[in-house]
Amino acid sequence: MLGICYGFHLIAHLEGAEVEHGRREYGRAELTISNPVGVFRDFVAGDTTTVWCSHGDHVDVPPPGYESLASSDTLPVAAFRATDRPIYAVQFHPEVAHTSRGGEILSGFLFDVAGCKATWTADAFIDDTVAHIREQVGDATAICGLSGGVDSSVAAVLVHRAIGDRLTCIFVDHGLLRKNEREQVESMFRAHYDMKLVVEDAADLFLGDLEGVVEPEAKRKAIGGRFIDVFERTAKREGTGATYLVQGTLYPDVIESASAGGPSVTIKTHHNVGGLPEDVPFSLVEPLRELFKDEVRRVGRELGLPEDFVRRHPFPGPGLAIRILGAVTPGRLDTLREADAIYLEEITGAGLYDEIWQAFAVLLPVQSVGVMGDARTYENVLALRAVTSRDGMTADWYPFPHDVLARISTRIINEVKGINRVTYDISSKPPATIEWE
């Protein structure tokens, strides 16, 4: 057993240690290894390494029958193990890119402590998943909620490989897309895949549902419910007879949308997971539910997806609705679309797109005073967000060169009417999330 963060506290509590509140550590911390065994087999005593933390509790003394393995600047016990059983607990995230030697720590647990073998490959995953989909769906038909992102594209190709023409892909234009998104997705998909694709224009329905809605979870649930309604009506109109709905749900979506009633809480409802209505008229097919984003990209490349699909930054199902803080209106959507397009164009032009895991603009419910020419302005504030990450579970802000940020800001203010101030978000996840809502 390996307990990470919340598991650290749970094991400590169940085994009789005193878990105390305080001594918050969020983001980077320096870990010192005192006992290089098991998960720390590749270290020597006294080694220090950078780790990524997210906790507000601490343990000063290991539980009875356990021994300390490492400490940090503020924690005397940052990792411990049972002396008579293969149980290890660490109070940081070894699985994220920001823990510099996290791969070695996980390898120590998997291959030294647990005795696992490294047999997973993208090719084997594809074979197993296609077989599972055939067994799950049988002779029935399915529809796929295609967004054009890597997740839904990989899911669609996997299911098409399994059931062929019994799959119909539905791309819903909910009016919350980025600039030219619909045209780009439709042309890319039709050019590369011989699958039935239906493009549904439902912008008026979604924007009607969102009128006056400002609370983030309410936005997500309204959008998730309307998606199901549109999928059902489109499937009936097209005569698909579909009983299954394919979604590109990933493991981070499941984690952040779930709470087991213990110390973890629902961070935000992902509409693929928790934002759907209870009476969904389809059985769900989620072939990527146990994968992280980097694994999905590997599967996509193995399936032969074009690199334009595979390398795209994540884009949320609720679209720009959760990148507009406050009310969602056609005018505010147009403003954000134009600003976001300039942002991504400049990132790509600077050769930085592939260095960044996700980049986007956020329109704030804030206005500020400015001056343009000889006139006073009182206009919108735009926030820019760009992060590096491996799987989206944790992230750090991307350190843009100052000249790139300056160029982006100047273009947005000059070219997008209604914006007179641009800010850059330098918050890490945790404590912030990647998306603002």
Contacts in CASP RR format, 6 or more apart in sequence:
PFRMAT RR
TARGET T0000
AUTHOR 0000-0000-0000
METHOD contacts of the structure
MODEL  1
MLGICYGFHLIAHLEGAEVEHGRREYGRAELTISNPVGVFRDFVAGDTTT
VWCSHGDHVDVPPPGYESLASSDTLPVAAFRATDRPIYAVQFHPEVAHTS
RGGEILSGFLFDVAGCKATWTADAFIDDTVAHIREQVGDATAICGLSGGV
DSSVAAVLVHRAIGDRLTCIFVDHGLLRKNEREQVESMFRAHYDMKLVVE
DAADLFLGDLEGVVEPEAKRKAIGGRFIDVFERTAKREGTGATYLVQGTL
YPDVIESASAGGPSVTIKTHHNVGGLPEDVPFSLVEPLRELFKDEVRRVG
RELGLPEDFVRRHPFPGPGLAIRILGAVTPGRLDTLREADAIYLEEITGA
GLYDEIWQAFAVLLPVQSVGVMGDARTYENVLALRAVTSRDGMTADWYPF
PHDVLARISTRIINEVKGINRVTYDISSKPPATIEWE
1 11 0 8 1.000
1 86 0 8 1.000
1 87 0 8 1.000
1 88 0 8 1.000
2 39 0 8 1.000
2 88 0 8 1.000
2 89 0 8 1.000
2 90 0 8 1.000
2 109 0 8 1.000
2 113 0 8 1.000
3 10 0 8 1.000
3 11 0 8 1.000
3 88 0 8 1.000
3 89 0 8 1.000
3 90 0 8 1.000
4 89 0 8 1.000
4 90 0 8 1.000
4 92 0 8 1.000
4 93 0 8 1.000
4 94 0 8 1.000
4 95 0 8 1.000
5 53 0 8 1.000
5 54 0 8 1.000
5 55 0 8 1.000
5 90 0 8 1.000
5 91 0 8 1.000
5 92 0 8 1.000
5 93 0 8 1.000
6 263 0 8 1.000
6 264 0 8 1.000
7 89 0 8 1.000
8 55 0 8 1.000
8 59 0 8 1.000
8 89 0 8 1.000
8 90 0 8 1.000
8 91 0 8 1.000
9 19 0 8 1.000
9 55 0 8 1.000
9 57 0 8 1.000
9 59 0 8 1.000
9 91 0 8 1.000
9 263 0 8 1.000
10 263 0 8 1.000
11 63 0 8 1.000
11 87 0 8 1.000
11 89 0 8 1.000
12 19 0 8 1.000
12 59 0 8 1.000
12 62 0 8 1.000
12 63 0 8 1.000
12 80 0 8 1.000
12 89 0 8 1.000
13 19 0 8 1.000
15 63 0 8 1.000
15 64 0 8 1.000
15 65 0 8 1.000
15 66 0 8 1.000
15 82 0 8 1.000
16 63 0 8 1.000
16 64 0 8 1.000
17 59 0 8 1.000
17 61 0 8 1.000
17 62 0 8 1.000
17 63 0 8 1.000
17 66 0 8 1.000
18 59 0 8 1.000
18 60 0 8 1.000
18 61 0 8 1.000
19 57 0 8 1.000
19 58 0 8 1.000
19 59 0 8 1.000
20 57 0 8 1.000
20 58 0 8 1.000
20 59 0 8 1.000
20 60 0 8 1.000
21 56 0 8 1.000
21 57 0 8 1.000
22 56 0 8 1.000
22 57 0 8 1.000
22 58 0 8 1.000
23 56 0 8 1.000
23 57 0 8 1.000
23 58 0 8 1.000
23 74 0 8 1.000
23 75 0 8 1.000
24 55 0 8 1.000
24 56 0 8 1.000
25 53 0 8 1.000
25 54 0 8 1.000
25 55 0 8 1.000
25 56 0 8 1.000
25 72 0 8 1.000
25 74 0 8 1.000
25 75 0 8 1.000
26 53 0 8 1.000
26 54 0 8 1.000
26 55 0 8 1.000
26 428 0 8 1.000
26 430 0 8 1.000
26 431 0 8 1.000
27 52 0 8 1.000
27 53 0 8 1.000
27 54 0 8 1.000
27 98 0 8 1.000
27 428 0 8 1.000
27 430 0 8 1.000
28 50 0 8 1.000
28 51 0 8 1.000
28 52 0 8 1.000
28 53 0 8 1.000
28 98 0 8 1.000
29 50 0 8 1.000
29 51 0 8 1.000
29 52 0 8 1.000
29 53 0 8 1.000
29 72 0 8 1.000
29 73 0 8 1.000
29 74 0 8 1.000
29 78 0 8 1.000
29 92 0 8 1.000
30 48 0 8 1.000
30 49 0 8 1.000
30 50 0 8 1.000
30 51 0 8 1.000
30 72 0 8 1.000
30 73 0 8 1.000
31 48 0 8 1.000
31 49 0 8 1.000
31 50 0 8 1.000
31 51 0 8 1.000
31 70 0 8 1.000
31 71 0 8 1.000
31 72 0 8 1.000
31 78 0 8 1.000
31 79 0 8 1.000
31 92 0 8 1.000
32 46 0 8 1.000
32 47 0 8 1.000
32 48 0 8 1.000
32 70 0 8 1.000
32 71 0 8 1.000
32 72 0 8 1.000
33 40 0 8 1.000
33 43 0 8 1.000
33 44 0 8 1.000
33 45 0 8 1.000
33 46 0 8 1.000
33 47 0 8 1.000
33 48 0 8 1.000
33 49 0 8 1.000
33 69 0 8 1.000
33 70 0 8 1.000
34 45 0 8 1.000
34 46 0 8 1.000
34 68 0 8 1.000
34 69 0 8 1.000
34 70 0 8 1.000
34 71 0 8 1.000
35 45 0 8 1.000
35 67 0 8 1.000
35 68 0 8 1.000
35 69 0 8 1.000
35 70 0 8 1.000
36 42 0 8 1.000
36 43 0 8 1.000
36 44 0 8 1.000
36 45 0 8 1.000
36 47 0 8 1.000
36 69 0 8 1.000
37 69 0 8 1.000
37 81 0 8 1.000
38 81 0 8 1.000
38 88 0 8 1.000
38 108 0 8 1.000
38 109 0 8 1.000
38 112 0 8 1.000
38 113 0 8 1.000
39 69 0 8 1.000
39 79 0 8 1.000
39 81 0 8 1.000
39 88 0 8 1.000
39 90 0 8 1.000
39 94 0 8 1.000
39 105 0 8 1.000
39 106 0 8 1.000
39 108 0 8 1.000
39 109 0 8 1.000
39 112 0 8 1.000
39 113 0 8 1.000
40 69 0 8 1.000
40 70 0 8 1.000
40 79 0 8 1.000
40 105 0 8 1.000
40 108 0 8 1.000
41 108 0 8 1.000
41 112 0 8 1.000
42 101 0 8 1.000
42 104 0 8 1.000
42 107 0 8 1.000
42 108 0 8 1.000
43 49 0 8 1.000
43 101 0 8 1.000
43 104 0 8 1.000
49 99 0 8 1.000
49 100 0 8 1.000
49 101 0 8 1.000
50 98 0 8 1.000
50 99 0 8 1.000
50 100 0 8 1.000
51 72 0 8 1.000
51 78 0 8 1.000
51 92 0 8 1.000
51 93 0 8 1.000
51 94 0 8 1.000
51 99 0 8 1.000
51 100 0 8 1.000
51 102 0 8 1.000
52 92 0 8 1.000
52 93 0 8 1.000
52 96 0 8 1.000
52 98 0 8 1.000
52 99 0 8 1.000
52 394 0 8 1.000
53 72 0 8 1.000
53 91 0 8 1.000
53 92 0 8 1.000
53 93 0 8 1.000
54 93 0 8 1.000
54 394 0 8 1.000
54 430 0 8 1.000
54 431 0 8 1.000
55 91 0 8 1.000
58 74 0 8 1.000
58 75 0 8 1.000
58 77 0 8 1.000
58 91 0 8 1.000
59 75 0 8 1.000
59 77 0 8 1.000
59 80 0 8 1.000
59 91 0 8 1.000
60 76 0 8 1.000
60 77 0 8 1.000
61 76 0 8 1.000
61 77 0 8 1.000
62 68 0 8 1.000
62 77 0 8 1.000
62 80 0 8 1.000
63 80 0 8 1.000
65 82 0 8 1.000
65 83 0 8 1.000
65 84 0 8 1.000
66 80 0 8 1.000
66 81 0 8 1.000
66 82 0 8 1.000
66 83 0 8 1.000
66 87 0 8 1.000
67 80 0 8 1.000
67 81 0 8 1.000
67 83 0 8 1.000
68 76 0 8 1.000
68 77 0 8 1.000
68 79 0 8 1.000
68 80 0 8 1.000
69 79 0 8 1.000
69 80 0 8 1.000
69 81 0 8 1.000
69 88 0 8 1.000
70 78 0 8 1.000
70 79 0 8 1.000
70 90 0 8 1.000
71 77 0 8 1.000
71 78 0 8 1.000
72 78 0 8 1.000
72 91 0 8 1.000
72 92 0 8 1.000
75 91 0 8 1.000
77 91 0 8 1.000
78 90 0 8 1.000
78 91 0 8 1.000
78 92 0 8 1.000
79 88 0 8 1.000
79 89 0 8 1.000
79 90 0 8 1.000
79 91 0 8 1.000
79 92 0 8 1.000
80 88 0 8 1.000
80 89 0 8 1.000
81 87 0 8 1.000
81 88 0 8 1.000
81 89 0 8 1.000
82 88 0 8 1.000
86 113 0 8 1.000
86 114 0 8 1.000
88 109 0 8 1.000
88 113 0 8 1.000
90 105 0 8 1.000
92 99 0 8 1.000
93 99 0 8 1.000
93 393 0 8 1.000
93 394 0 8 1.000
94 102 0 8 1.000
94 103 0 8 1.000
94 105 0 8 1.000
94 106 0 8 1.000
95 102 0 8 1.000
95 106 0 8 1.000
95 391 0 8 1.000
95 393 0 8 1.000
96 102 0 8 1.000
96 389 0 8 1.000
96 390 0 8 1.000
96 391 0 8 1.000
96 393 0 8 1.000
96 394 0 8 1.000
97 388 0 8 1.000
97 389 0 8 1.000
97 390 0 8 1.000
97 394 0 8 1.000
98 394 0 8 1.000
98 396 0 8 1.000
99 105 0 8 1.000
110 116 0 8 1.000
110 118 0 8 1.000
111 117 0 8 1.000
111 118 0 8 1.000
122 295 0 8 1.000
122 298 0 8 1.000
122 299 0 8 1.000
122 300 0 8 1.000
122 301 0 8 1.000
122 302 0 8 1.000
123 302 0 8 1.000
125 291 0 8 1.000
125 295 0 8 1.000
125 299 0 8 1.000
126 158 0 8 1.000
126 161 0 8 1.000
126 299 0 8 1.000
126 302 0 8 1.000
126 303 0 8 1.000
129 158 0 8 1.000
129 162 0 8 1.000
129 287 0 8 1.000
130 158 0 8 1.000
130 161 0 8 1.000
130 162 0 8 1.000
131 162 0 8 1.000
132 287 0 8 1.000
133 158 0 8 1.000
133 159 0 8 1.000
133 162 0 8 1.000
133 163 0 8 1.000
133 285 0 8 1.000
133 287 0 8 1.000
134 162 0 8 1.000
134 163 0 8 1.000
136 244 0 8 1.000
136 285 0 8 1.000
137 159 0 8 1.000
137 162 0 8 1.000
137 163 0 8 1.000
137 166 0 8 1.000
137 244 0 8 1.000
137 285 0 8 1.000
138 163 0 8 1.000
139 166 0 8 1.000
140 166 0 8 1.000
140 242 0 8 1.000
140 243 0 8 1.000
140 244 0 8 1.000
141 163 0 8 1.000
141 166 0 8 1.000
141 167 0 8 1.000
141 168 0 8 1.000
141 240 0 8 1.000
141 241 0 8 1.000
141 242 0 8 1.000
141 243 0 8 1.000
141 244 0 8 1.000
142 159 0 8 1.000
142 163 0 8 1.000
142 166 0 8 1.000
142 167 0 8 1.000
142 168 0 8 1.000
142 242 0 8 1.000
142 243 0 8 1.000
142 244 0 8 1.000
142 245 0 8 1.000
142 246 0 8 1.000
142 285 0 8 1.000
143 167 0 8 1.000
143 168 0 8 1.000
143 169 0 8 1.000
143 170 0 8 1.000
143 231 0 8 1.000
143 234 0 8 1.000
143 235 0 8 1.000
143 240 0 8 1.000
143 242 0 8 1.000
143 244 0 8 1.000
143 245 0 8 1.000
143 246 0 8 1.000
143 282 0 8 1.000
144 152 0 8 1.000
144 155 0 8 1.000
144 156 0 8 1.000
144 159 0 8 1.000
144 167 0 8 1.000
144 168 0 8 1.000
144 169 0 8 1.000
144 170 0 8 1.000
144 245 0 8 1.000
144 246 0 8 1.000
144 247 0 8 1.000
145 152 0 8 1.000
145 156 0 8 1.000
145 169 0 8 1.000
145 170 0 8 1.000
145 171 0 8 1.000
145 172 0 8 1.000
145 227 0 8 1.000
145 231 0 8 1.000
145 245 0 8 1.000
145 246 0 8 1.000
145 247 0 8 1.000
146 152 0 8 1.000
146 153 0 8 1.000
146 156 0 8 1.000
146 169 0 8 1.000
146 170 0 8 1.000
146 171 0 8 1.000
146 185 0 8 1.000
146 189 0 8 1.000
146 197 0 8 1.000
147 171 0 8 1.000
147 185 0 8 1.000
147 315 0 8 1.000
147 317 0 8 1.000
148 171 0 8 1.000
148 185 0 8 1.000
148 188 0 8 1.000
148 189 0 8 1.000
148 309 0 8 1.000
148 312 0 8 1.000
149 185 0 8 1.000
149 309 0 8 1.000
149 312 0 8 1.000
149 314 0 8 1.000
149 315 0 8 1.000
150 293 0 8 1.000
150 296 0 8 1.000
150 297 0 8 1.000
150 300 0 8 1.000
150 305 0 8 1.000
150 309 0 8 1.000
150 310 0 8 1.000
150 311 0 8 1.000
150 312 0 8 1.000
150 314 0 8 1.000
151 248 0 8 1.000
151 249 0 8 1.000
151 250 0 8 1.000
151 288 0 8 1.000
151 293 0 8 1.000
151 296 0 8 1.000
151 314 0 8 1.000
152 247 0 8 1.000
152 248 0 8 1.000
153 189 0 8 1.000
153 300 0 8 1.000
153 305 0 8 1.000
153 309 0 8 1.000
154 248 0 8 1.000
154 288 0 8 1.000
154 296 0 8 1.000
154 299 0 8 1.000
154 300 0 8 1.000
154 303 0 8 1.000
154 305 0 8 1.000
155 246 0 8 1.000
155 247 0 8 1.000
155 248 0 8 1.000
155 285 0 8 1.000
155 286 0 8 1.000
155 287 0 8 1.000
155 288 0 8 1.000
156 167 0 8 1.000
156 169 0 8 1.000
156 193 0 8 1.000
156 195 0 8 1.000
156 246 0 8 1.000
157 193 0 8 1.000
157 300 0 8 1.000
157 303 0 8 1.000
157 305 0 8 1.000
158 287 0 8 1.000
158 288 0 8 1.000
158 299 0 8 1.000
158 303 0 8 1.000
159 167 0 8 1.000
159 246 0 8 1.000
159 285 0 8 1.000
159 287 0 8 1.000
160 167 0 8 1.000
160 193 0 8 1.000
160 195 0 8 1.000
161 303 0 8 1.000
165 196 0 8 1.000
167 195 0 8 1.000
167 196 0 8 1.000
167 246 0 8 1.000
168 196 0 8 1.000
168 197 0 8 1.000
168 198 0 8 1.000
168 235 0 8 1.000
168 238 0 8 1.000
168 240 0 8 1.000
168 242 0 8 1.000
169 189 0 8 1.000
169 195 0 8 1.000
169 196 0 8 1.000
169 197 0 8 1.000
169 198 0 8 1.000
170 197 0 8 1.000
170 198 0 8 1.000
170 199 0 8 1.000
170 200 0 8 1.000
170 230 0 8 1.000
170 231 0 8 1.000
170 234 0 8 1.000
170 235 0 8 1.000
171 182 0 8 1.000
171 185 0 8 1.000
171 186 0 8 1.000
171 189 0 8 1.000
171 197 0 8 1.000
171 198 0 8 1.000
171 199 0 8 1.000
171 200 0 8 1.000
172 200 0 8 1.000
172 202 0 8 1.000
172 227 0 8 1.000
172 230 0 8 1.000
172 231 0 8 1.000
173 182 0 8 1.000
173 199 0 8 1.000
173 200 0 8 1.000
173 201 0 8 1.000
173 202 0 8 1.000
173 203 0 8 1.000
174 202 0 8 1.000
174 203 0 8 1.000
174 205 0 8 1.000
174 206 0 8 1.000
174 223 0 8 1.000
174 226 0 8 1.000
174 227 0 8 1.000
174 319 0 8 1.000
175 202 0 8 1.000
175 203 0 8 1.000
175 206 0 8 1.000
175 207 0 8 1.000
175 333 0 8 1.000
176 203 0 8 1.000
176 206 0 8 1.000
176 223 0 8 1.000
176 318 0 8 1.000
176 319 0 8 1.000
176 320 0 8 1.000
176 321 0 8 1.000
176 328 0 8 1.000
176 333 0 8 1.000
177 319 0 8 1.000
177 320 0 8 1.000
178 315 0 8 1.000
178 320 0 8 1.000
178 337 0 8 1.000
178 340 0 8 1.000
178 341 0 8 1.000
178 344 0 8 1.000
179 337 0 8 1.000
179 338 0 8 1.000
179 340 0 8 1.000
179 341 0 8 1.000
180 341 0 8 1.000
181 315 0 8 1.000
182 199 0 8 1.000
186 197 0 8 1.000
186 199 0 8 1.000
188 306 0 8 1.000
188 308 0 8 1.000
188 309 0 8 1.000
189 195 0 8 1.000
189 197 0 8 1.000
190 197 0 8 1.000
192 305 0 8 1.000
192 306 0 8 1.000
192 309 0 8 1.000
198 234 0 8 1.000
198 238 0 8 1.000
200 230 0 8 1.000
200 234 0 8 1.000
202 226 0 8 1.000
202 230 0 8 1.000
205 226 0 8 1.000
205 229 0 8 1.000
205 230 0 8 1.000
206 223 0 8 1.000
206 226 0 8 1.000
206 321 0 8 1.000
207 328 0 8 1.000
207 330 0 8 1.000
209 222 0 8 1.000
209 223 0 8 1.000
209 226 0 8 1.000
210 219 0 8 1.000
210 222 0 8 1.000
210 223 0 8 1.000
210 321 0 8 1.000
210 328 0 8 1.000
212 327 0 8 1.000
213 219 0 8 1.000
213 222 0 8 1.000
213 327 0 8 1.000
213 328 0 8 1.000
214 326 0 8 1.000
214 327 0 8 1.000
216 268 0 8 1.000
216 322 0 8 1.000
216 437 0 8 1.000
217 268 0 8 1.000
217 269 0 8 1.000
219 318 0 8 1.000
219 321 0 8 1.000
219 322 0 8 1.000
219 328 0 8 1.000
219 437 0 8 1.000
220 268 0 8 1.000
220 269 0 8 1.000
220 270 0 8 1.000
220 271 0 8 1.000
220 275 0 8 1.000
220 318 0 8 1.000
220 322 0 8 1.000
221 269 0 8 1.000
221 271 0 8 1.000
221 275 0 8 1.000
223 271 0 8 1.000
223 317 0 8 1.000
223 318 0 8 1.000
223 319 0 8 1.000
223 321 0 8 1.000
224 271 0 8 1.000
224 275 0 8 1.000
224 276 0 8 1.000
224 277 0 8 1.000
224 318 0 8 1.000
225 271 0 8 1.000
225 275 0 8 1.000
225 276 0 8 1.000
225 277 0 8 1.000
227 271 0 8 1.000
227 276 0 8 1.000
228 245 0 8 1.000
228 276 0 8 1.000
228 277 0 8 1.000
228 280 0 8 1.000
228 281 0 8 1.000
228 282 0 8 1.000
231 245 0 8 1.000
231 282 0 8 1.000
232 281 0 8 1.000
232 282 0 8 1.000
235 241 0 8 1.000
235 242 0 8 1.000
242 282 0 8 1.000
243 282 0 8 1.000
243 283 0 8 1.000
244 282 0 8 1.000
244 283 0 8 1.000
244 284 0 8 1.000
244 285 0 8 1.000
245 280 0 8 1.000
245 282 0 8 1.000
245 283 0 8 1.000
245 284 0 8 1.000
245 285 0 8 1.000
246 284 0 8 1.000
246 285 0 8 1.000
246 286 0 8 1.000
246 287 0 8 1.000
247 272 0 8 1.000
247 284 0 8 1.000
247 285 0 8 1.000
247 286 0 8 1.000
248 272 0 8 1.000
248 286 0 8 1.000
248 287 0 8 1.000
248 288 0 8 1.000
249 270 0 8 1.000
249 272 0 8 1.000
249 273 0 8 1.000
249 286 0 8 1.000
249 288 0 8 1.000
249 289 0 8 1.000
250 288 0 8 1.000
250 289 0 8 1.000
250 291 0 8 1.000
250 292 0 8 1.000
250 293 0 8 1.000
250 296 0 8 1.000
251 289 0 8 1.000
251 290 0 8 1.000
251 291 0 8 1.000
251 292 0 8 1.000
251 391 0 8 1.000
252 292 0 8 1.000
252 293 0 8 1.000
252 391 0 8 1.000
252 392 0 8 1.000
252 393 0 8 1.000
253 270 0 8 1.000
253 272 0 8 1.000
253 273 0 8 1.000
254 270 0 8 1.000
254 273 0 8 1.000
254 289 0 8 1.000
255 393 0 8 1.000
256 266 0 8 1.000
256 267 0 8 1.000
256 268 0 8 1.000
256 270 0 8 1.000
257 266 0 8 1.000
257 267 0 8 1.000
257 268 0 8 1.000
257 269 0 8 1.000
257 270 0 8 1.000
257 273 0 8 1.000
257 274 0 8 1.000
257 275 0 8 1.000
258 264 0 8 1.000
258 266 0 8 1.000
258 273 0 8 1.000
259 265 0 8 1.000
259 266 0 8 1.000
267 433 0 8 1.000
268 433 0 8 1.000
268 435 0 8 1.000
268 437 0 8 1.000
269 275 0 8 1.000
271 317 0 8 1.000
271 318 0 8 1.000
272 286 0 8 1.000
272 317 0 8 1.000
288 296 0 8 1.000
288 299 0 8 1.000
291 299 0 8 1.000
292 390 0 8 1.000
292 391 0 8 1.000
292 392 0 8 1.000
292 393 0 8 1.000
293 314 0 8 1.000
293 390 0 8 1.000
293 391 0 8 1.000
293 392 0 8 1.000
294 390 0 8 1.000
294 391 0 8 1.000
297 310 0 8 1.000
297 311 0 8 1.000
300 309 0 8 1.000
300 310 0 8 1.000
301 307 0 8 1.000
301 310 0 8 1.000
311 353 0 8 1.000
311 354 0 8 1.000
313 353 0 8 1.000
313 356 0 8 1.000
313 357 0 8 1.000
313 358 0 8 1.000
313 359 0 8 1.000
313 360 0 8 1.000
314 357 0 8 1.000
314 358 0 8 1.000
314 392 0 8 1.000
315 360 0 8 1.000
316 322 0 8 1.000
316 323 0 8 1.000
316 435 0 8 1.000
320 328 0 8 1.000
320 333 0 8 1.000
320 336 0 8 1.000
320 337 0 8 1.000
320 340 0 8 1.000
321 328 0 8 1.000
322 435 0 8 1.000
322 436 0 8 1.000
322 437 0 8 1.000
323 336 0 8 1.000
323 340 0 8 1.000
323 360 0 8 1.000
323 361 0 8 1.000
323 362 0 8 1.000
323 363 0 8 1.000
323 435 0 8 1.000
323 436 0 8 1.000
323 437 0 8 1.000
324 332 0 8 1.000
324 333 0 8 1.000
324 336 0 8 1.000
324 362 0 8 1.000
324 363 0 8 1.000
325 362 0 8 1.000
325 363 0 8 1.000
325 364 0 8 1.000
325 365 0 8 1.000
325 436 0 8 1.000
325 437 0 8 1.000
326 365 0 8 1.000
327 365 0 8 1.000
332 363 0 8 1.000
335 363 0 8 1.000
335 380 0 8 1.000
335 416 0 8 1.000
335 417 0 8 1.000
335 418 0 8 1.000
335 419 0 8 1.000
336 361 0 8 1.000
336 362 0 8 1.000
336 363 0 8 1.000
336 382 0 8 1.000
338 415 0 8 1.000
338 416 0 8 1.000
339 361 0 8 1.000
339 363 0 8 1.000
339 382 0 8 1.000
339 412 0 8 1.000
339 416 0 8 1.000
339 419 0 8 1.000
340 360 0 8 1.000
340 361 0 8 1.000
342 408 0 8 1.000
342 411 0 8 1.000
342 412 0 8 1.000
342 415 0 8 1.000
342 416 0 8 1.000
343 359 0 8 1.000
343 360 0 8 1.000
343 361 0 8 1.000
343 384 0 8 1.000
343 408 0 8 1.000
343 412 0 8 1.000
344 353 0 8 1.000
344 359 0 8 1.000
346 404 0 8 1.000
346 407 0 8 1.000
346 408 0 8 1.000
346 411 0 8 1.000
347 353 0 8 1.000
347 356 0 8 1.000
347 359 0 8 1.000
347 386 0 8 1.000
347 404 0 8 1.000
347 408 0 8 1.000
350 401 0 8 1.000
350 404 0 8 1.000
352 398 0 8 1.000
352 400 0 8 1.000
352 404 0 8 1.000
353 359 0 8 1.000
355 388 0 8 1.000
355 398 0 8 1.000
356 386 0 8 1.000
356 387 0 8 1.000
356 388 0 8 1.000
356 398 0 8 1.000
357 387 0 8 1.000
357 388 0 8 1.000
357 389 0 8 1.000
357 390 0 8 1.000
357 392 0 8 1.000
357 395 0 8 1.000
358 385 0 8 1.000
358 386 0 8 1.000
358 387 0 8 1.000
358 389 0 8 1.000
358 392 0 8 1.000
358 395 0 8 1.000
358 434 0 8 1.000
359 384 0 8 1.000
359 385 0 8 1.000
359 386 0 8 1.000
359 387 0 8 1.000
359 398 0 8 1.000
360 385 0 8 1.000
361 382 0 8 1.000
361 383 0 8 1.000
361 384 0 8 1.000
361 385 0 8 1.000
361 412 0 8 1.000
362 382 0 8 1.000
362 383 0 8 1.000
362 384 0 8 1.000
362 385 0 8 1.000
362 425 0 8 1.000
362 436 0 8 1.000
363 380 0 8 1.000
363 382 0 8 1.000
364 380 0 8 1.000
364 381 0 8 1.000
364 382 0 8 1.000
364 383 0 8 1.000
366 380 0 8 1.000
366 381 0 8 1.000
367 378 0 8 1.000
367 379 0 8 1.000
367 380 0 8 1.000
367 381 0 8 1.000
368 378 0 8 1.000
368 379 0 8 1.000
368 381 0 8 1.000
368 420 0 8 1.000
368 421 0 8 1.000
369 376 0 8 1.000
369 377 0 8 1.000
369 378 0 8 1.000
370 376 0 8 1.000
370 377 0 8 1.000
370 378 0 8 1.000
370 379 0 8 1.000
370 420 0 8 1.000
370 421 0 8 1.000
371 377 0 8 1.000
372 420 0 8 1.000
377 418 0 8 1.000
377 420 0 8 1.000
379 418 0 8 1.000
379 419 0 8 1.000
379 420 0 8 1.000
379 421 0 8 1.000
380 418 0 8 1.000
380 419 0 8 1.000
380 420 0 8 1.000
380 421 0 8 1.000
381 419 0 8 1.000
381 420 0 8 1.000
381 421 0 8 1.000
381 422 0 8 1.000
381 423 0 8 1.000
382 412 0 8 1.000
382 416 0 8 1.000
382 419 0 8 1.000
382 421 0 8 1.000
382 422 0 8 1.000
382 423 0 8 1.000
383 422 0 8 1.000
383 423 0 8 1.000
383 424 0 8 1.000
383 425 0 8 1.000
383 436 0 8 1.000
384 405 0 8 1.000
384 408 0 8 1.000
384 422 0 8 1.000
384 423 0 8 1.000
384 424 0 8 1.000
384 425 0 8 1.000
385 397 0 8 1.000
385 425 0 8 1.000
385 434 0 8 1.000
385 436 0 8 1.000
386 397 0 8 1.000
386 398 0 8 1.000
386 400 0 8 1.000
387 395 0 8 1.000
387 396 0 8 1.000
387 397 0 8 1.000
387 398 0 8 1.000
387 429 0 8 1.000
387 434 0 8 1.000
388 395 0 8 1.000
388 396 0 8 1.000
388 397 0 8 1.000
388 398 0 8 1.000
389 395 0 8 1.000
389 396 0 8 1.000
389 429 0 8 1.000
389 434 0 8 1.000
392 429 0 8 1.000
392 434 0 8 1.000
394 428 0 8 1.000
394 429 0 8 1.000
394 430 0 8 1.000
395 428 0 8 1.000
395 429 0 8 1.000
395 434 0 8 1.000
396 428 0 8 1.000
396 429 0 8 1.000
397 425 0 8 1.000
397 426 0 8 1.000
397 427 0 8 1.000
397 428 0 8 1.000
400 424 0 8 1.000
405 424 0 8 1.000
408 422 0 8 1.000
409 422 0 8 1.000
412 419 0 8 1.000
412 422 0 8 1.000
413 419 0 8 1.000
413 420 0 8 1.000
413 421 0 8 1.000
413 422 0 8 1.000
425 432 0 8 1.000
425 436 0 8 1.000
END
